[in-house]
């Protein structure tokens, strides 16, 4: 039996999005990274940032960046502004329906610039 090799992603490029100061604490912004809408969230006053796909699979609209940030049992989350489903900022999983998730993206802050990674499957 031949075993399939795991799909690996390598980060090829980090894309500058905006200065960290352009994202108010405990809010999100949307950025177009290549051809994807990415919701970027700043949690708290520091440099904690998370990135998810901006598309809400329940409302079928690109609105997650406008969601309400919070936590559920210590898990950082965003509540969709339309139907209020909650998505885990770490994994993209819907906390209200485990069969649904949104993509996550590598994100970091370097010299006060928020950057999102573009990855390639290898």
C-alpha positions in Angstrom: 0.0 0.0 0.0 1.3 3.4 -1.0 1.0 6.1 1.7 0.1 9.6 0.6 2.6 12.3 1.5 1.2 15.1 3.7 0.5 18.4 2.0 2.9 21.0 3.3 2.6 24.7 3.0 5.6 27.0 2.9 5.4 30.7 3.5 6.8 32.4 0.5 6.0 36.0 1.1 4.8 38.2 4.0 2.6 41.0 2.7 2.4 44.4 4.6 -1.2 45.2 5.4 -1.1 48.3 7.6 0.5 49.8 10.7 -0.7 48.1 13.9 -1.9 51.6 15.1 -4.4 51.6 12.1 -6.4 48.8 13.8 -8.2 50.0 17.0 -7.8 47.6 19.9 -10.5 44.9 19.9 -11.6 45.5 16.3 -11.0 44.1 12.9 -10.2 45.3 9.4 -10.5 43.6 6.0 -7.6 43.4 3.5 -7.3 42.0 0.0 -4.4 39.6 0.0 -3.8 38.4 -3.5 -7.4 37.4 -4.4 -8.6 36.7 -0.9 -10.5 38.9 1.5 -8.8 38.5 4.9 -10.2 39.7 8.2 -7.5 40.8 10.6 -8.3 41.3 14.2 -6.3 43.1 17.0 -7.2 41.6 20.4 -6.4 43.9 23.3 -4.0 46.8 23.5 -0.9 44.9 22.6 0.3 43.2 19.4 -2.0 40.1 19.5 -3.3 39.7 15.9 -5.3 37.0 14.2 -6.4 36.5 10.6 -9.4 34.6 9.2 -11.1 34.5 5.9 -13.6 37.4 5.8 -16.4 35.2 4.3 -19.2 34.3 6.7 -20.5 30.9 5.5 -23.9 31.4 7.3 -24.9 34.7 5.9 -22.9 34.2 2.6 -21.4 37.7 3.0 -17.9 39.1 3.4 -18.5 40.5 6.9 -16.4 38.8 9.6 -14.0 41.7 9.9 -16.9 43.7 11.3 -17.7 41.1 13.9 -17.6 41.5 17.7 -14.5 40.2 19.5 -14.6 38.3 22.7 -13.8 34.9 24.2 -15.6 31.8 25.1 -14.1 29.8 27.9 -10.7 31.4 27.3 -10.8 30.9 23.5 -10.5 34.1 21.5 -13.4 34.4 19.1 -15.3 36.7 16.7 -19.1 36.8 16.5 -20.4 37.3 13.0 -22.3 40.6 12.7 -25.2 39.1 10.8 -26.4 35.8 12.5 -23.9 35.9 15.5 -22.2 32.5 14.9 -18.8 32.5 16.8 -15.5 31.6 15.2 -12.4 30.6 17.0 -9.6 33.1 16.1 -6.9 30.4 16.5 -8.4 27.6 14.3 -11.3 29.2 12.3 -13.7 26.6 13.7 -17.3 27.7 14.3 -17.9 27.3 18.0 -21.7 27.0 17.4 -21.5 24.4 14.6 -18.5 22.1 14.6 -19.1 21.1 10.9 -18.3 24.6 9.7 -15.0 26.5 9.7 -13.3 29.4 7.9 -9.7 29.5 6.8 -7.0 31.0 9.0 -3.9 32.8 7.8 -0.4 33.3 9.3 -0.2 36.9 10.6 2.4 38.8 12.6 3.5 42.3 13.6 7.0 43.4 12.6 8.2 47.0 13.3 4.6 48.1 13.9 3.5 46.7 10.5 0.8 44.0 10.4 1.8 41.3 7.9 -0.2 38.4 6.4 1.6 35.4 4.8 1.0 34.1 1.4 1.6 30.4 1.4 2.2 27.8 -1.4 1.2 24.1 -1.3 4.2 21.9 -1.9 
